[in-house]
Amino acid sequence: MSITTQQLKALHPIEEVAGRYVRLRRSGKYLVGRCPFHHDKTPSFTVNPATGRWRCFGRCATGWLDVIDFLGWQKHGAAWNARNPEMFKEVLRELNNCTLPIARALPPRPSIPLPKLVELSSDAITLLTRAAAIYRARLWTMGDGEGGPETPLGYLRSRGFTDETIREAGLGYCAGDQVLKYLRHTGIPPELPRQLGLIDEEHGDREFFRGRIVFPEIDERGQVTHLAGRKWSKRLGVKSPKYLALKGLDKPLYGWATLNRNPSEEPVFIVESLPDGLTLRQWGFAALITLGTALTETHAQWLARLPRPLVYIPQNDEAGMAAVQKWQEAVGQGEVLELHIQIEGRLVKDVNDLAALPNGRELFGDLLRLRNREESSRSKAA
């Protein structure tokens, strides 16, 4: 099966490849670390996951380069020349054959510890990360969908997501045959993907997320630890669930791994749906996603110990309100923020409903300011 250079780059994101050589930490929209190509006392190596580019702002003084250049620098240093046919082919072969070293373990962050719901092996994380890369490449190769939601990418854009957000979140699309081809091509036995739930043995090893937009849970090292999918293809039918999460793993609290868990007055918003959480992050807010109305006891314990204000946002229906009330009781702290916003005579159903509006961010900001004024008035009255 032939593969283009662009597809190869999409399958091997720069943050994933560079993270196998460099300890990266997030700094805004970038990842930074000590440059692996010179003695670097202060972090000068910078990765932009949104563009798939990296550069050294220190002694190397490179411009913005791609993942192929990164491996070229690893092998040849400053002598690397992408225009040299032999050098270029050598790096392409290495990237295509996945002959990369194992990622270095990072020290734990000095804040609330992150307990593991399930012990993921390195093989499992590698497989999930590779599957997410395959889905991500498919999302971008199906077409840009500029005329509307005729493609998964077009649908995401119609829901208010920018291309930068889509790339940074690592969203993808499962067409239904890509992971199976990858397994056959690499010779990976089906036992592990079956255990994880990537393929369904009861239905002939059919891909679990076929016809769905896939949302990965990504840790601080850029590795994927869980996957969930939102129905997109009409072939799935009306009886197919709107959302599915991997059945072989315990459900995580999406966003917890990368959340700033140090003391802060900035609130953390708790929502049940993936698009809602991603919308809030695009607007610059911290958000955690429960993947449904249920909140596990473990997750409630994490939130109870979080030294930041909690704000629960229900979906505008009875089930949504009932869910957040249970969350609030289980955690023992936090406030509820209802979306009392009407558009053309109807209440918005959720946060992502606002994102599809040109002024959705402003409407949400107005709601927050109103809430803050009301809280201030109650405090003064008390």
N, C-alpha and C positions, 0 to 999 in steps of 0.2 A: 504494500500500500504506500504510494508516494505521499509526501507531505511537503508543503511549501515552507520557505524560511519564516514567513509571517505566522503560519500555524505552529511551527516549532517554538517560536518565541512565546506565543500564547499559552502553549502547554507547559512552558518553563518560565513562570513570572520571575522578574528580576529579584523581587523581595525574597522569593523562595530559594533561588540559587545563591544569592549573596548571603542569605542567612545561614548557609551551610559553612561559610568561611568567616563571617563577621557577626559579632554580637550586636544586633540592632535594637534600638529602642525608638518608640514613637516620639516625634516632636512636631505637633500640629499635623499637617497632611503628609509630612515626610517621615522617613526612618533614617536614623543616624547611627554611626558607629566609628570606631577607629579604622582608618584606611588600611587594608591588608597589603598595600603595595609599597608602603614606606613606613619608617618608624614614626608613629603618630601618637604624640602625647595627649592631644585633645581631639575629640571626634571631628574629623573633617570629611568623612565618607558619608554621602547623602543619597538616599534612594527615594524616588517619587513613584509609588505604586500605580498612581493614576495614569502616568505616561509610559511606565515600563522602562524608565531611564535612571541612570546613576551618574554621579560625578564626584571627584575629589577636589575639595576647596583648599587643600594643603599643598605639599610639595609637588605632587603629581600634576596638579593644575589641569586636569582633564576637562573637556567640555561635557555636555550631557551625552552619555553613551548608552548602548543597550546591553542585553544579557549576553549576546555573542561577544561583544567587546570585553565584557567583564571576564569571561573565560579566556579570551585572548590575552588579556593582561595577566591573568593567573599563570598562563603557560609561558609567555614571552616578555612580560614586563612592558616597559615603555617601547620596546622594539616591535610590539604588536602592530601589524598593519592589515586592516580589514581588506585592503585591495590586493594583498598577496594571496593568490589562489590556493597555494598549499596550506598556508596558515588557516585560511578561512574554512577550507574543507575539513581540516583536522579538528577544528573547534565544533563544526556542525556535526561531525561523527560522534564526538564526545557528548554533545548535548542530546543527540538523537538516541544514543545508547544508554543515557541516564547514568554514566559512569562518574557520579559525583560523590564526594565524601558525605558521611553521616553528619547531620547538624550537631553542633556543639550544644551541650546542655547549658541553659542560662540559670543564674542564681535566682532564688525566689525574690519577689518584690517585697520591700519592707512595709507591709501593710497587713490588712486582714488576710489570713491564708485562704487559698482556694482549694477546698476539699474536692476530691475526685469522686464523682458518682460511680464511675466505672474505670477500671484500670485499662487504659488503652495501650496496646503494644506499639512499638515503633513501626512495625509492619502495617498495623491498622491505620495509624495516622498517615503514613506514607500513601496508602491506598486511597484514603478519603481525600487527601490533598491532591492526588493525581486525578481522581474522579471529578473533583471540583474544577480543576484546570481544564479538563476535557469539556465539561458543561459550559464553562466560561468561553472557551474558544468557539463552541457551537453557537452561543448566543450572538456573538459578533459576526459570524460568517453567514448567518441566515438572512441578513439584509438589515438596512438601517431603519426601515419602517417610518420614514419621514412623513408619509401621507396619512398615517394613522396606526392603530394597533393591529396591523395585519401580521406582524411578527412579534415574538416575545419582547424584543428590544423596543419595538414601536409601542407595545402595550405599556412597558415600564416608563417610557417617556410620556405617554398620555396620562400616567398617574402622577406626573410632576417630578419624576426623578431625573437629575442631570446625568450626563455621561460620566462625569467625575465620580458621582456617588455610586453609580452602577459598577464602575471599575474598582473603586476603593472597597466596596462591600463584597466584591468577588462574585456577583450574581451570574448565574449561568442558565442553560436550558438543556434538558434531557430529551433528545430526540428518540431515544429508545434502543439504539444499537451501538453507541460509541464505546461505552465501558466494556461491553461484551467483546468488541473488536480489540480493545486494548488488552483485555485478559488473554485472549487467544494469541495476540501478537507477542506478549511478554511471557506466556507460559505460566501465568499465575494460576494456581488451582482454585476452583470455585468455593472451597470451604470457607475461607475468610470473608469474601464478599457476601456469601450467604449468611454467615453469622452476623455481620454488620447490618444486613438488610438491604444492601445495594442491589442484589438480584433476588428474585423470588423463586425458590426451588419448586414450590407448589404449582407454579404457572410456567414451567419449562425454563427456569432461570431468566424470566422476563425482567427487564430493568424496572426497579421499584418506582423511580421518578419519571417514567416515560410521560411525555406530554406536559411536563411541569417546569415552571421557572424555579430554579434551585437557589436557596439561600444558605450559604455556609456559616458556621460559627468558627471564627478564626481567632487563634490565641496570639499572644504577644510576639511569637516568633514567626507569625505568618502561616502557621500550620493549621489545617482544618481538623476539627475535633468532632464535628457533627454536621448533618445536612437536613434540611427540610425543604419541601416543595409546595408551590402554589399552583393549582390547576390552571392551565392555559388552553391546551388543545381541545377543540370541540369533540374530538373522537373519544374523549374520556366519558362523555355522557353526563346527564344531570344527576345520576345517583352516585357518581364518584365524589369522594370528600373534597372539599375546597382546599384543605391543607393536609399534608402528610409529613411525618417525621420518621427518621430511621427507627425501625422497631427493634433492632439489635442492640441499641444503646439506650441508657436512661436519658430522659429528656433534660437538656441543660436549661439554664437561665441565660438566654442569648444576650451577649454583650457583657457578661460578668467578667470574663477573662481579661478584657482590655479596659474595664472601667477603672477610673481613678477612685480607689477606695480609701484614700486619706481624708482626714477631716476637712470639710468644706461647707460653706453656706449655699453653694450652688445645688439646686435640687436634682434629683434623679427621678425621671418619669418612668412609671411602670405601665406597660400596655400588654395586650394579649396577642396582637397580630404583628407579623414580620414587617409588612408595609408601614404600619403605624410607627414602629420603632425606627425604621430606616428614615422615615420622613422627619422625625424629631432630630435624628443625628444630622441629617442634611441641613437642618435649620440651626445647628450648633448646640443642641441640648444633649445631655447625657440620658440615655434610655436603656431600659432592660425589657426583654420580651419573654413572656411566660409560655408562649406557644399554646394558647388555649386558655380556658377559664380556670383550670386547676393550678394551684400553687402547691408544690411539694413541701413537706415539713422541713426538709433540708434547706430549700430555697428561702422559706420563711425565716429560718434561723440566720441565714446569711444577711438578709435584709434587716432583721432586728438589730444586728450588730454594726450595720453600716453607719458611720458617723456623718451622714449627709441627710438633708430633708428628703422625704419620699413623697411623691405625688402620684396617685393612681388615676389613670384616665380610663373611664369605662367606655365601651361602645354604646351607642345610643339605642339600647333596647333593654328589656327586663333582665335578660341573661347577663348582659354586660354589667349592669349595676349590681346585680346579686353577686357576681364574681368578685368585683373590687371590694365589696363590703366584707366578703369572706377573707380576702387578702389582708385587708386592714385589721380584722380581728386576729388573724393568725400571726401577723407580724407584731402587732401591738403598738404601731406608730404609723404616721403618715396621714396625708390629707387626700380627699377625693376632689378631682377637678372635672366637672361635667361640661360637656361641649354644648353650651346653650347658644348655639350659633345657627341662625336660619339663613338658608339660601333659597331664594324664590319660593318662600312660603313653607319650606321643609327644613327640619333639623338635619344638620350634617350627621352622618352615621358614625364617623370615626375621624382620626387625625389625618389619615391619608386622603379622605374625602376633601379636606381643606387644601391639600397639596396640589390637587388638580386645578385649583383656582389661581388666577394671577395674583390675587392679594391674600392668599391663604396664610402665609407667614405673618402678615400684618394683623389679620383677624385673630390668629392665635395669640399674638403678642398683646393685643387689646384685652383678650380674655384673661391673660396672666396679670396684666396691670390692674384690672378690675378686682381680681381675686386678692392681689396684694393690698389694695386700698381697703377692701372689706376686712382683711385680717388686721390691718393697722388700726382701723376704727374699733374693732372688737377688743384689741389689746388696750387701747386708751380708755375704753369704757370700763374695762375690768380694773 
